[in-house]
Amino acid sequence: MQNPRHIEAFELFSAQPNKLRSEYVVNCILVSQEGKRLEKTIQRVIEEALKDVSISAPVPKNTEIELQATKSVSDLPDVLLSSLDEM
């Protein structure tokens, strides 16, 4: 045996009294299955509880931008004017 998990399992199994080894294996299997069923049940309950929950980030208040109408083309920034000239 080279797998550390197998070695640990063998040591735990070997530590059981001979008469109780079969019962130990049965208990381990049943506890493992019970844990898996419990985990699935918890996941299902959480999904059901959260199905109608929506999460949204609040909009920061400091991101408001004031838009001002441009009355004349000369009010536009030079970069924008040169781009318009190239068109």
Buried (B, 14 or more C-beta within 10 A) or exposed (E): EEEEEEEEBEEEEEEEEEEEEEEBEEEEEEEEEEEEEEEEEEEEEEEEEEEEEEEEEEEEEEEEEEEEEEEEEEEEEEEEEEEEEEE
